[in-house]
C-alpha cells in the first residue's frame, strides 16, 4: 500500500472520484465527510498527506487547516486545498491558512496523482 491520504470533503461524489483515482495509484484513502470527523480520525491515524475541501459545512477548510496547524504533531503533514474557490486571491487565502498547496476544482483526474507526488516526495 502506498501513502496514506486523509481526504476531508463533504461531497460524496467528489470523495468517490478522488478515492478511485488514488486507489488505482496504490494510495490508501481515508475519508471524512466533515471537519470534526477529520479531527477525530487524526487522533488515531497519522496520514502522509491531507486533502482539504475549503467549503465544508459548519467548520470550513480554512479553520480546519488552522486547527490542524495549531498542533505541532501534524507539522510534517502537507495539507493540500482542493477547492472550487478559484477567484483572484483564493489560492493565497488557502496558503495563509496553513495549506501547503492548492488544487482547483474541477480536478484534473490525469494530473492529480502527479500533483500529490510533489508533496509526498515520490518519484515514479
N, C-alpha and C positions, 0 to 999 in steps of 0.2 A: 504494500500500500504506500502511496506517495504522501505528500504533505497533507496535513490536517487543516482544513479551512472551515472557519465558523462564518456562516452566511446569515446575517440578520436582515430580514426582508419580510414585510407584511403581505406582499402579493404572492399568492401561491403559484400562479403561472410563472412568474419570474424565478421563484425558488426551484421549480421543476426544471425549467430551461437551463439554469446555471448548474444545477446538480447533474443533469445529463451530460452537459458539455465537459464538466470537470471529472466526472466518473470515468469517461472514456479515456481521459488523460491520467488515470490512476490516482486521482486525488480523493481523499476522504472528506466528504462534505457533511458538516453538522449544521442543521438548520434551526433558526429561532424566528418565530413569527412576529416577535416584538422585542423591544429593548430589554425590559425586565427579564424575559426568558433568556435572552443572550447573556445578561449578567449572571443569572443562576448557572448557566452552562459553564461560564468562565470560572466558577468556584471549584469545578471538578475536572475540567478539560482545559489544557493549555494548547491552543491551536498554533499553527505555524504562521497563520495569516487570518485577518478578519476582513470580510467584505461587508460594508455597512451601507444600507439604504439610508438616505438622508431624510426621507419623507415618511418616517414611521409615525404611527398614531401614538398618542399620549406623550411619550418621551421621544423627541426627534433624534435623528442620527448625529446631529451636532452635539447635543447634550450627552448622548450615549458615548460619543468619542471622548468628550471631556471627562466623563466619569471613569472610563477605562484608563485614560491617560493620567488620572489623579492617583492611580495605584502603580507604584514602581514595579510590581510583579510583572506587569504587562508591557514594560518599556521596550522590550526587544521584539514585540509582535507588530508587524506592519498592519496598519488599518487603511484599507482602500475604500474610498467613497464610490458607490455605484448609484448614480442619481440621474433623474430626468431634469434636474436643475442645471440648465446649460446657458443661462444668461451671463452677460459680462459680470465678472466678479464672483460668480458661484464657485469656481474652482478655488480661488483664493480663500473664500469663506470656509471651504472644507479643510484646506491646509491649515488655516488659522485655528480651527477647532482641534487640530491634532492629527488629521489624516496624513498619511504618507504619500498617497496617490489619489487619482481621480479618474474614474471611468464613466463617461456619459452613457445614458440610456437613450435609445435602444442600444444594447450592447452588440458589438461585432462578434458573432459566435466563432468565427475563424480566428480572430485576434486575441480573444480572452485568455486562452492558456498562455500565450507568449507574454501578454501584459502582466500576468501574475508571476511568471517565471523571473522577471526582473526583480520583483520584490522578495521572492523566495530564494534568489541567487542560484537558480537551477539552470544548468546548461544541458541542452539535448542535442 
